[in-house]
Every structure is written in structure tokens, then in C-alpha cells.
Amino acid sequence: MTTTSLPRAGTRDRAGVAPLLNNHFQLLQVVLFWAGAILLPLGLVVIAFGWYGAANTPYQHEQLSYLVSGGLFGLGLTFVGGFLYFGAWLARIAADGRESSKRLADTLLVLADVTSRAASLDPRGEDLGAVQVTVGEGDTVHRRDCQLIAHREDLVPLGARTDALTLCRVCRPDARRS
């Protein structure tokens, strides 16, 4: 069970001050939600007042005005509120999709890192990327996983060679030794 700590009074932590300040998508969702949540029942109330007015008058010309002002206006408010509420739902789905794609991308990066590290280990558990090699009869020492020599087939382990060798500036074989 994880617990989240609330910011203390008097601290400079602005995480809880205005959570919607820089999050425009969440602000849009909240505005659409509340606008729909207000307009939808308000439209139903206006329709009810229009019905009540038309039901309590015996004259047809008065009933027609109640029908137009109460019924049609209330129906319009109900539909607009419903569409705004639906828009809030779509904004929430989009935010959830965005969040899940971020989590998926992060998971794929971690998985790629783990598999690349596992692929660079030999059966004894040693890091094959840390093996120092030269290319053919060259005089530059590289790590086996250096990007400059990744495509080469003529790699020679460094072994006992001690003549004047230079270190690769890209992979820095001595700097990564453990």
C-alpha cells in the first residue's frame, strides 16, 4: 500500500496549489463536464416549467408561447448540455489514451534497455560490450559495443597487444571499465 504525502502549510511546493494551471487538456475536460452537468438538468427544468405553464392555461395562444419558450428552449439546453457532457467524456478518453501511451513508451524503453544489457552478457555473466578490441591491424582501442565499429567483422580482441594504441573518443574504453 503506497501513501502519498500532502504538501505542508508554509512550504514552497506548488504541486497542490493550482493543479489545472498548466494542464489545458484537463482544464478543458473539467469545463466541459461542469457546463454539461449544469445545462442538461437546467434544460429539463425549463421543459418542466414550459409544460406546467401550458398545462395550467386554457388558452391556446398562451400554450403556444409556453411551448416555444419552455419546450424548445429547454430542449436546446438539454441537447447542448448532453453534447458538452459527451465532449467531457471524449476528453477523458483522450487523456487516458495519452497517459497509457506514455506508460507504454516508458515500458518499451525499459524493456529495450534490459534486453540490450542481457544480449551483451556472455554465458559467464561478463559484459561483452566492455571487451576491448581493435579493428584489423588498427591502432585505436574500442569497446565491442562501440557505434563506430558495430558493422565491422574484422574485430580483434586487445589481448596482450601493448604497442602505441589510442583510445576511441566515442566509446572511451578505459572510462567505462568496472
C-alpha positions in Angstrom: 0.0 0.0 0.0 1.5 3.3 -1.0 0.7 6.6 0.7 1.0 10.0 -0.9 2.2 12.9 1.3 0.2 16.1 1.2 2.2 19.4 1.0 2.6 21.1 4.3 1.3 24.5 5.0 4.0 27.1 4.5 6.1 25.1 2.1 7.0 26.3 -1.4 5.7 23.2 -3.1 3.3 24.4 -5.7 2.1 20.9 -6.7 -1.3 21.3 -4.9 -1.8 25.0 -5.4 -3.4 25.0 -8.9 -3.4 21.5 -10.4 -5.1 22.7 -13.6 -3.0 25.8 -14.2 -0.7 24.3 -16.9 -2.8 21.3 -17.8 -5.0 22.6 -20.6 -6.5 19.2 -21.5 -7.6 18.5 -18.0 -9.0 22.1 -17.7 -11.0 21.6 -20.9 -12.4 18.3 -19.5 -13.4 19.9 -16.3 -15.1 22.9 -18.0 -17.0 20.6 -20.4 -18.1 18.4 -17.6 -19.4 21.2 -15.4 -21.0 23.0 -18.3 -22.8 19.8 -19.4 -23.7 18.9 -15.8 -25.4 22.3 -15.4 -27.0 22.8 -18.8 -28.5 19.3 -19.1 -30.7 19.4 -15.9 -31.4 23.1 -16.4 -32.9 22.2 -19.8 -35.0 19.6 -18.2 -36.2 22.1 -15.6 -37.1 24.7 -18.3 -39.0 22.0 -20.2 -40.9 21.2 -17.0 -41.8 24.9 -16.4 -42.9 25.1 -20.0 -45.2 22.1 -19.6 -46.5 23.4 -16.3 -47.3 26.8 -17.8 -49.0 25.2 -20.9 -51.0 22.8 -18.7 -52.4 25.4 -16.4 -53.8 27.8 -19.0 -56.9 27.2 -21.0 -56.0 29.5 -23.9 -54.2 28.1 -26.9 -52.2 31.3 -27.7 -50.7 31.2 -24.2 -49.9 27.5 -24.5 -48.0 28.2 -27.8 -45.8 30.7 -26.1 -45.0 28.2 -23.2 -44.3 25.6 -25.9 -41.8 27.8 -27.7 -40.1 29.5 -24.7 -40.2 26.5 -22.3 -40.2 23.4 -24.5 -38.0 24.3 -27.4 -35.5 26.4 -25.4 -35.4 23.7 -22.7 -34.8 21.0 -25.4 -32.0 23.1 -26.8 -30.4 23.4 -23.4 -30.7 19.7 -22.8 -29.1 18.8 -26.1 -26.2 21.3 -25.7 -25.7 20.1 -22.1 -25.6 16.5 -23.4 -23.1 17.3 -26.1 -20.9 19.1 -23.7 -21.1 16.2 -21.3 -20.2 13.8 -24.2 -17.3 16.1 -25.0 -16.0 15.8 -21.5 -16.2 12.1 -21.8 -14.2 12.2 -25.0 -11.6 14.5 -23.5 -11.2 12.0 -20.6 -10.8 9.1 -23.0 -8.2 11.1 -24.9 -6.3 11.9 -21.7 -6.4 8.2 -20.7 -5.1 7.2 -24.1 -2.3 9.8 -23.9 -1.3 8.6 -20.4 -1.4 4.9 -21.4 0.7 5.6 -24.5 3.3 7.4 -22.3 3.4 4.4 -20.0 3.7 2.0 -22.9 6.6 4.0 -24.4 8.4 4.1 -21.0 7.9 0.4 -20.5 9.2 -0.3 -24.0 12.3 1.8 -23.3 12.9 -0.1 -20.1 12.4 -3.4 -21.9 14.7 -2.4 -24.7 17.4 -1.5 -22.2 17.0 -4.7 -20.3 17.2 -6.9 -23.4 20.2 -5.0 -24.8 22.0 -5.5 -21.5 21.0 -9.1 -21.4 22.3 -9.6 -25.0 25.6 -8.0 -24.2 26.3 -10.6 -21.4 28.0 -13.9 -22.3 27.0 -17.1 -20.6 29.5 -16.5 -17.7 27.8 -13.2 -16.9 30.5 -10.9 -18.2 29.7 -7.8 -20.2 30.7 -8.4 -23.8 30.4 -4.7 -24.6 33.2 -4.0 -22.2 35.6 -6.2 -24.2 38.4 -4.1 -25.7 39.1 -4.7 -29.4 40.9 -3.2 -32.3 39.7 -3.3 -35.9 42.1 -5.5 -38.0 45.6 -4.1 -37.7 44.3 -0.7 -36.5 45.8 1.2 -33.6 42.6 2.5 -31.9 41.1 0.6 -29.0 37.3 0.4 -28.9 34.7 -1.3 -26.8 33.0 -4.1 -28.5 29.7 -2.2 -28.4 31.2 1.0 -29.9 28.9 2.5 -32.6 31.8 3.2 -34.9 32.7 -0.5 -35.3 29.3 -2.1 -34.9 29.1 -3.1 -38.5 32.7 -4.4 -38.8 33.5 -8.2 -38.9 37.3 -8.0 -38.5 37.5 -7.3 -34.8 40.5 -8.5 -32.9 40.5 -8.7 -29.0 43.1 -6.4 -27.5 44.8 -9.3 -25.6 48.5 -8.7 -24.9 49.0 -6.0 -27.5 50.7 -3.1 -25.8 52.2 -1.1 -28.7 51.2 2.6 -29.2 47.4 2.4 -29.1 45.0 5.3 -28.9 41.6 5.2 -27.2 38.4 5.8 -29.1 36.9 9.2 -28.3 33.3 7.9 -28.8 33.2 4.8 -26.6 36.1 5.6 -24.2 37.1 2.1 -23.3 39.0 2.9 -20.1 36.4 5.3 -18.7 33.7 2.6 -18.7 35.7 -0.2 -17.1 34.3 -1.6 -14.0 
